[in-house]
């Protein structure tokens, strides 16, 4: 497809993307594929591997496969085969197939966030050129007139002022600390703390269960575990991603690289020695533990202001329950590409994008607060009084557990019916 050009000589970029995280890089790939010129401006002076594991659900992998990334994702991650739920005594509550095993056309991937980022960044640089991603450009504000938007930058290294860049539109993909969101919504309140703190780590170890299982076990009042493999090694071991969640007094720091202390949470898991996994041993074997409070923000009433809009975590930060934060950012990027292709007018296209994605992501933000897939283990925890059971059917019907899971898939937009209908 021939690349469209914009005739105004003072405009450097057709689309200026602020942030080279998952959202910004997927958007760059989508726009390039549509023949729309763009460039990405990233705050950090040097890009390195950050974070731990992440899950990509079939509605998101459909987008990434259509962008030609299937082979790279398959090499970097693990095809998740099942979701499995246990109580804290190691008793099986419910299991269901995932990805292609569940009848989806597209798989579910469990992958290290750094590996996913490498796949996306490599594709952007290969397809758009090395100059498509500019580093050490921290966007501090945007201004606009009837013809264009201007982004103003400072160096993250020494805080010097850098040249402003003028573009046909600016898309803020600058994450949970978005400076552009703060500019557009200056009166917004503080992040909403869910009352749950998380500690995360990765451990090299032997596979557990199927070797491609995503486990949720226990409950947050006594300690909840999420664990799944995110990388295979040639010697048969895997990199195991784990998350410990415990109900904790308020903690408002949001920093994915904040170091955590094992002694702050390991006590809740000391007796979790199951025949399929020794949980405390896995946690102690992690070289690094990261601590992060589970927070989100109340949904906004608007993202778009003329030629400027929000996308991904900048638009809809959500608590990480349901493995769906990155997936919604990827769906944002796909939708914005479609609306920019359909409309020659930037302002009209951005409004149409917001009209589609703001209500959809609002539903996910609220569902993650109230009815995520974790509700399965909560129901059992509550009905048993946090005691072992003889048979799960004595506690709750399997059909009811299946309905809980299905409701979340429908809200989040990745039920098999929704994906089979196209889009």
C-alpha positions, 0 to 999 in steps of 0.5 A, a space after each residue: 500500500 502506498 504511503 500517504 503524505 501530508 502536504 503541510 511542510 512544517 509537520 514532521 510526523 503524520 502520527 506522533 506516538 508518545 511511548 515505546 511500550 507494548 501499546 505504542 509499538 503495536 500502534 506503530 506496526 498497525 499504522 505502518 501496515 496501513 500506509 500511515 506515517 508515524 514515529 515513536 518517541 520514548 522517554 528512557 535513554 536506553 531500552 532494556 528488559 523490564 517487568 516479568 510475565 504477561 499473558 496474551 489472550 486470543 483477541 490480542 494474538 489475532 491482532 499480532 498474528 495479522 501483523 505477521 508476528 506469529 513465528 516470533 511469538 511462538 519462539 519467544 513464549 509458551 502456548 498456554 494450554 489450560 487455566 487451572 484453579 486450586 484452593 490453598 490446600 492444593 485441591 483442584 477446583 476447576 480447569 478449562 482449556 485455553 487458546 487453541 485447545 479451547 477452540 480458538 483460531 488463535 493461541 494464548 501466549 504466556 511470555 516474558 514482557 521483555 521478550 514481547 517487547 523485543 519482538 515488537 521493537 525488532 519488528 518496528 525497526 525492521 519495517 519502519 527503519 532504525 529512526 522510527 523509535 527515538 529515545 530520551 524524549 520525555 514528552 512533557 506537554 502537547 499543544 495544538 491548533 486547527 492544523 496540527 498538534 505539537 509535542 514538547 520534550 525534555 531529556 530524561 538523562 539531563 532534563 534539557 529541553 529538546 526540539 518540539 515536534 509538530 504532527 498531524 496528531 499525537 497519540 499518548 501511549 505513555 502508560 500509567 504515569 502519562 503526562 498527557 493524561 494529566 494535562 488533559 485531565 488536571 483535576 483527576 484524583 489519585 489512583 484507586 488502590 484495590 487493597 491488594 498488594 502484589 509481589 512478582 518474580 521469575 524462577 527457573 525450574 522444572 515444568 509443573 502440571 502440563 508444562 503450559 498451565 496457568 494456575 490461580 490458587 488460594 485467595 487474597 485474604 490468606 494469600 493468592 498465587 498466580 503462576 505460569 511458565 513464560 520461556 522454555 530452555 533447551 535442558 527441559 527447564 522453564 522460566 516460571 512467572 509467579 505472582 503473590 497477592 495479599 490483602 494489604 493496607 494502602 500503598 500508593 506507589 506505582 513502580 514496576 521496578 520497585 524491589 520487594 522483600 521475600 519476608 513480607 509475604 512468604 509466610 502466607 505460602 510456607 505450607 504450600 508444598 503440593 505434589 505438582 509444585 513447591 510454592 515457597 521453594 519457587 519463590 525463594 529461588 527467584 533472584 529478584 522480587 518486584 513489589 507492586 500495589 494493585 491499582 487502577 483509575 476510575 474510567 474517564 469520560 473522554 480520551 480525545 481532545 481535538 488532535 490528541 488522544 489516549 491509548 492503552 494504560 494511559 487511557 484505561 489503567 486497570 488492575 491486573 486481574 484477568 490477564 487483559 491489560 496489554 490485550 486491551 491496549 492491542 485492541 485499541 491500536 487495531 481500532 485506531 488504525 481502522 478509524 484512521 484508515 476510514 476517515 481522512 479527517 484526524 479529528 473525526 477519526 480520533 472521536 470515532 476511535 474513542 466512541 468505540 473503545 472507551 465504553 468497551 474498556 470501561 466495562 473491562 476496568 469495572 469487571 476486573 474490580 468486581 467479576 474477574 476469573 478469580 471469582 471462581 476461587 473466591 466463591 469456593 473460598 467463601 462457601 467452604 470457609 477457607 477449609 478443604 473440601 471432599 468433592 468440589 461438586 459438594 461446594 459449587 456446580 461445575 456449570 456455575 464455575 464455567 458460567 463465571 469464566 464465560 461472563 468475563 470472556 464476554 465482557 473482555 471481548 474474547 469469547 469464542 463466539 465474539 472472535 468467530 464473528 470477526 472484527 
